Amino acid sequence: MDSGAFLIIFKLLGSIALLMYGMKVMSEALQKMAGPQLRHVLGAMTTNRFTGVLTGMLVCVSVQSSAATTVMTVSFVNAALLTLAQAISVIMGANIGTTLSAWIMSAGFSFNIANLVWPVFLLAMILIQFKKHRYLGDFLFGLSFMFFALGTLSATGREMDLANNARVIGFFSSFNSGSYLTILLFLVIGAILTCIAQSSAALMAITMVLCTSGVLTIYQGIALVMGENIGTTVTANIAALSANTQARRAALAHLVFNVFGVIWMLFVFYPFVRLACRLVGVDADADIQSPERLSFVLATFHTLFNVTNTLILIWFIPQIEKLVCRIIRRRETDDEFRLKYIQSGIMKTPEISVFQAQKETLVFAERMHRMFNMVRELTVAEDDDSFRKLQERIVKYEQISDNMENEIGKYLEQVGNAHLSDDTKQRIRAMIRSISELESIGDSCYNLSRTLERRRSQHLTFNQTQKDGIDEIYGLLDKSLGHMVLVLKGEADILDSSRLEDAINQCRDRLREQNVRSVDEHDYSYACSTIYMDLVAECEKCGDYVVNVVEAKSGEDLEKPVLAL
């Protein structure tokens, strides 16, 4: 093999790598621009199967990645934001939306747009320098790379001159395009190559090169496209491996949808391909084809196939749901403790990953509130057995709080390494602060339980005045923790947390003064007063941690004085 052949091979592989990079940059830029709104769109527009399909199509067109849309949808199912039936309809829509990529590629193969790429590159670099428009610049930068790669691929295909290579032509001619065995073989090859490359766009580009070069017949090329439809479902299924049962069912539904589509297509394969060819003005069985039109045939078939498949299966969403539920049974461990919304495999869409972390932070806060309620029960526990069991549960919850802080923190660190918008980076910093303060709440509750254990070991009892004081500060702290949860849900005014914290501080000061008087008047022993004040001080410290969580959520310092207007 001479140096010229090596150069052509490297140009081919380099163009494909550049195409995948351009698609990735373009998709990430679109997600940055639309990411924060995507979850609202998905939540608001999936009221029925038809709006679900439309939503999936629009979101896929917006982010230019069916894999990203599908993984996003699986993430939403994992976070209990979408039902399984809603997710199936969204995935169907994503399959239609992804056909736009094929049309963009066919345009790149059919028209010489190389001269337009350079001014777009320049414009993109200028916009990137301006902070306000850098995401648009990133999008144009990725789009330019994509079209540049397509132009290079097209030129490399012509340079390879495969149509006049007897060995290559002889190899592909040995496969009878009129045989279903050939179609099945190329379908399997397309699925395997897409699984390996993890990019249906890359294999679509290769298919277009081979078809426009005259190496592949249109039937063989379309068989590869059908295989790509199956291979592209692997991404979501891999992402869902560590997710919950419903999320894995959603990913499997995508595979079932595409496999069923391929099965019925095989029964009408040749008439359907001829229909797609006629729409473009191409004779599927002619020996001499117009190369620039073959790429449009592939795009036309891709669109017709996915639209028709959706029109057929949209009426059978309940049946698909039952099928995947029967195949994937609920895990016995699903009800055991684990992170509910964060799964290590779902990291394709950073903006959505941040939202999952927010949901997990809310779960963390609710757990800490429950932990404090255990402390309240421990305070009034009378028999040793009840006290011991509650103490063990509190110790377990303290370990859980440590693990949750560690796992959410590591997850946020991974997400933070991606290219994110400034707003998203700010949310990540706020959540890292929140989980640290929530873990401190867990430590504070544990310290309260240790103080109560010390009181029990010393056989000390509180009089009615002390019990009333503890009940008062416990009640204020319970309200503060409950309000913190509501703030994290976005259902409460953040300023109320500051008022509750002031009330806790005033209660602590009042109880301190009352304690000094009671000790002077010998109402109870000094040892009992020490335990009493340790509980009060720890409650006040826990209240500070609660305010810190709310401050992190709001991005405002609630301790700053408000100037009167």
N, C-alpha and C positions, 0 to 999 in steps of 0.2 A: 504494500500500500504506500503510495507516494505522499509527499508532504501536502500536496493539494487536497487529497482525500481527507487527511487528518484535519486540515483547516476547515473543510466543509463540515465534518462531524462536530468539531468544536463550535463552529458557528451555529449549527443546529441545536446542540445542547445548551449553548449559552443563550440563544434566543428564547428557548423554552424557559430557562431559569429567569431570564429578564421578564418574560410574560407573567410568570407566577409572582415575581416580586412586584411588578406593576399592579397586578390585580390585588395583591395583599395591601399595598400602600393605599390604593384607591378605596378599598373596602374599609380599612381602618380610619381613613379620613372621613368617610361618610358616616361611620359609626360615631366618631367624635362629634360631628355636626348634629346627628340625629339621635345619638344614643340615649341621652336623658329623656327624650320624648317617646322613644320606642316602647317602653313598658306601658306608658299611658295609652298609646295607640293600641297595643295588644290587649290591654285590659278593657278598653272602651268599645272596641270594634269586633269582638268575638261573641256577640250575643246569640248568633245562630250560625249554622254551617256555612251559609252563603257569605255573610260578612266576614266569617273566619277565613274563607278562601281568599276573599278580596284583601283582607289584612295581610295574610301571608305573602300574597303577590306584591303588595305595595312595599312591605318591609324588605323583601328580597331585592326588589328593584332599587330600594334606597341604599342598601348596604352592599349590593352587587356580589352576594355570596349566599348560595343556597345552604352551604354547610354552616355558615355563621347563623343564618336564620333558623335552621333546624336545631342547632345546638342551643341557641337562645331560647327557642320554644321548649326544648327539653329542660333547660334551666328553670323556666317559668313553671313547668309542671312540678319540678323538684321543689320549688318554693311555694307550691300550692296556690299559685296565682292564676293558673289555667287548669281547667279540667282536662281529662284525657280526650274527651270528644272534641273540645275546642282546639286542643293541640293538633289533632289529626286533620282538622279542616285547615288550620294555619299551614301545616306541612304540605298539604295539597296545593295551596296557593303559592307556597315557596317554589314548588316544582314548576309552576307556570312562570313565575318571576325570573327564575334562573335562565330561561330561554333567551332573555335579552342579551346575555353574554355571547351566545352563539351568533346573534345578529350583529353585534359589535365586531366580532372576529371575522365574520363573512364580509363585512364592509372593509375591514383591514386587508383582507386578501384580494378583494375585488378592485379597490381603488388605490392609487399611489398617493398616500397621504404623508409621505416622508417629509416633504417640504413644509407641511403645516406643523410638524412636530416641534421644530426648532423654536419658532416664536412662542409656542405654548410652553415649552421648557423655560424660556426666558421669563414669560409672564408668571409662571409658577414660582420661580426662584424669587422674583420681586415680591410676590404676595406672601411668601414664607417669611421674608424679612420683616413684614409688617405683622405685628402680633394679632391685630384684629382680624386679619383675613388669612392667617397661616393655614387653617384647615382647608380652605378653598384651594390654597396653593398646593397643599399636600395632595388633594384630589387631582388637580391638573397635572401634578408631577407624576403620580401613578398612572393616570390616563395616558400621558405622553410616553412613558416607558412601555405601556401596554401596546400602543399603536406602533411605536418604534420596533418592538419585538415582533409584532405581526408582520410589519413590512420586511424586516430582516428574514423572518421565517419564509415568507413568500418568495423573496429573492433567492434564498438558499435552496428552496425547493426547485426553482427554475435552474439554478446553477448545478444542482445534482443531476438534472436531466435524466431522471429515472425512467421516463417514458421510452427512452432509447437504450436503456440498459437491458440487454437480453436476459441476463441471469435473474434480475429482479422481476421483470415481466413474466419470465417463465415460471418463477416460483409462485407468484400470485395467480397466474393463469391456471396453475395446476388445481386450484380450488374452483369447483363449479358453482358459480353464483346462483344457479337455479336449483341448487340442492339445499334442503333444510339443514343437513349436517354441516355444511359450510357456514350457514348463517349462525347456527348454534355455536360452532367453534369460534367464530369471530366475536360473538356475543360474550363468551366466556373470557376470551383474551381481553376484550374491552373492560370487563368487570375486574379482572385480576390486575391489569395495568393501572386502573384508576385507584384500586386499593393500595397499590405500591406507591404511586405518585401522590396520593391523597389530594388530587386536584383533577376534577373532571374537565376544567378549562384547559389544562395542559394537554390532556389526551384529545380533546376536541380540536385543538390547534394542530396536533400531529395528524389527526384524521383528515383535516382540511388540506394539509400539505400533501398527503398521499393521494387524496382524491383529485385535487387540482393538478397534480403532476401526472395523472393518468395511470398511476400504479394500481390503485384500488378501484374496483367497480363501485357504483353508487350503492349497490345492495350490500357489499362488504363494509363500506364506510358506515352505512346506517346501522348495520349489525353492531359495529363497534360503539356507536352512539347509544344504542339500547343497553349495551353492557356497562357503559359509563353511568347510566341512570341507576343501575344496581350498585355499582362500586362506590358511588358517592354517598350511599347511605351508611357506609362503614364508619365514617367520621363521627356521626351522632351516636352510633351504637358503642363505639369505643369511649366516647365522652360520658356515656350513661352507665358504664360498667360499675362505677362506685356510687352511683346515685340511688335514690330510693326506687321502690317498685314501680310507681306510676311513671317516673321519668324513663325507666328502662322500657316500659310498655310503649311510651310515646315514640322512642327511638325505633323499637321493633315495628310499630305501625308504619313508619316511613319505609322500612324494608318491605313489609307486606304489600303496601300500596304500589311500590315500583315493580316488585316481582309479579304481582297479579297483572299489572299493565303489560309487562313483557310477554306474559303467557297468552293473553288474549290477542296481542299484536301478532304473535307468531301464526295465529290462525288466518289472519288477513294481511300477512306481511307484504306480499307482492302487489296486491291491488292498492294497498295503502301507500306504498312507496311510489307507485305509478301516479297516484293522485297528487302526492306532494310534488312530484316532478312536473306534472301538467300545470300546477299552479305557478311554477317558475318558468314554464316554457321549455322544458327539457324532456327529451325522449329517454326514458330509463334504460331501454334496451338497445340504443344506438351505439355503434362501435366508436364513433367520433363524437366527443362531447365538447361543449364550450367550457373550458376550465374555470373561468370566473363565475359561472353560474352554479357550478357544483357545490361551492361553499354555501350558496343561498338555499340549495336543495336540502343540505344537512340542517341548516337553521330552520327551514320551513317544516321539515319532518319533526324536528325536536319540539317545536311549538305545537304542531298538530297532535302529536302523540300525547304530550302532557295535558293539553287542554281536553282532549277526548277522554283520556283516562280519568281526569277529574270529574268531567260531566257524568261519567258512568258510575264512579265510586262514591260520589258525594251523597248519593241516596243510601249507601250501605255503611255509613260511619258507625251506627250502633253495632252492626254485625262485626266490623273490623275491631271495634272496642272489645266486644265479647271474645273474639278470637285471641287477641294479644293477652287478655286477662287470663284466658285458659292456658296459654302457653307459658306465661310468666306468673307464677303463683306468688302470693305475698310471702316475704321472708319472715321466718320466726323472729329474727333479730330486729325487725322493723320497729317494734315497740320498745326495744331496749334503748338505753341512753346512747346517743351519738349526735353529732352536729346535724341539725335538721335540714338546713338549706345549703350549706357549703359542702361541695364535693370536689376532691382534688382533680378529677378528670375534666371538669367543666371550666375551661379557662379560655375558650375561644373568643368570647366577647367581653373585654374588660369592663365596659360600662355596666353591663348586666351583672358581672361578677361583684362589682361594688354594691349593687342593690341587694344581692344575696347576702353579702356581709352585713348590710344594714338590718336585714331580717334576722340574721343570727345574733346580732348585738341586742335586738329586742328580746329574743329568747333568753339571752344571758341575763338581761335586766329582770325579766319575770322570774327566773330561777333565784336570783338574789333576794327578790321580794318574798318568795316562798321560804327561803332560808331564814329570813328574819322572823317570819311567822312561827317557824320551828323554835326559834329562841324564845319567843313569847310563851309557847307551850311549855318549853323547858323550865321557864321561871316559875310556873305554877304546878309543875309535876311533883307529885307527893311520894309515890312508891319508887323504890330503887330500880325496878325493872323498866318502868316507863321512862325514867330519867336516862337510863343506860341506852335504851333503844333510840331515843331522841338525840342523845349525844352522838351516837354512831352515825345517824343520818346527817347530822350537822358536819361531822368530820368528812363524810363522803362528799357532801356538797362543797366543802372547802377545797377538796381535791378536784372536783368537777370545775370549780371556778378557775383554778390554776390551769387545768387542761384547756378550758375554753379560751382563756386569754392567750395561751400559747398557740393553739390551733388557728384562731381567728387572726392573730398577729402574723403568723407565718403566711397565711393566705393573703392578707392585705399586702404583705411584703412582695409576694409573687405578682399580685395584680399591679402593684406600684411600679414594677419593672417594665410594664408595657407603656406604650405611647398613649398618654391620657390627656384629656382636657384639663385646664386649670381648675375648673369647678370640681371635677372628679378628684384631682389631687388634694384639694382642700377637704373634701369629704373623707378621704382616706386618712389624712392627718387627724381629723376630728374623731374618727372611729378608733384610731389607735389610742388616742387619749381616753376615749370613753371606756374601752375594754380594760385599760389599766386601772381606771377609777372603779369600775364594776368589780374587778378582782379585789381591790382594796375594801369594798363593801363586804365581800365574802370573808376577807381576813377579819374585818371588824366584828361580823356576826360570830365568827369562830372565837374571837377574843371574849365576847360576851358570854359564850357558852363555857369557856374556861374559867371565867370569873364566877359563874354560877356553880360550876363544879367545885371551885375552891370554897365557896360558901357552904356547900353541902358536906364537904370533907371536914370542915371545922364545926359542923353542926350548929350553924348560926341561922337564926330566923329573923325576918323583917317584921317590924310592928306595922300597924295600920297606916301610919303616916308615911313610912317608907314605901309600902305597897302602893299607896295612892300616888306618890311621886313617880315611881317607876311606871305605873299605868299611864300617867299623864305624858311622860316623855316618850314612852313606847308608842302611844297613840299618835303623837305628832310625827314621829319617825316613820310610822306605818303610812300615814297620809303622804309624807314626803316621797317615800318609795313608790307608792301607787301613782302619785302625780308624775314622777320621773318616767314611769312606764308609759303613761298617757302622752307625755311630751315626745318620747321616742316614736310613738305611733302617729304623732302629728295631730293629737286630739285635745291638747291643753295649752294654756298660756304659760310661757316660760317664766314670766314675772311672778307667778304664784309660788314657784320654788323658792325664790328669794324671800318671800313673805313667810313661808313655812320654816325656812332656815333661821330667820330672825326670831320666830316663835320658839324654836328649839333652843337657841342661845339664851333667850330670856328665861325659859323654863330651867335651863341648867343653872344660871346665875341665882335664881330664886331658890332652887333646891339646895344649892351650896350654902346660902345664908341660913336656910331652915335647918340644914344639917349641923352647922356650927352651934346654933342655939340648942338643938336637941342633945348634942353631946355635952354641952355645958350644963344642961338641966338633967343629965343622966337618964334620958329617955331610952337610950340603948348604948351598947358598948362601943368603944373606939374601933375595935376590930370589925364590928358590924357596919360602922359608919364608913370604914375604908372600902369594904366591898360595895356598899351602896354608892359611894362617889365614883368608884371605878366603872360601875355600870352606867351612871349618868354621863361621865366624861366620854366613855366609848360611844354612847348613843349620839352625843354631840359631834364627835369625830366622824361617825358614819354619815351624819347629816351633811357634813362638809363634802364628803365624797359624792353624795347624791347631787349636790349643787354643781360640783365639777363636771359630772356627767351631762347635766342639763346645759351648762356653759359650752361644753364641747359640741353638743348637738346644735345649739343656736349660733355658735361662733361669736357670742357676746359675753362680756364679763358682767355678770349680774351684781357683782359687788360694787361696781362703779356707781357713784351717785348720779341720779337723774336730775338734770338742770330744769328748773321750773321755767315755763315760757311766760 
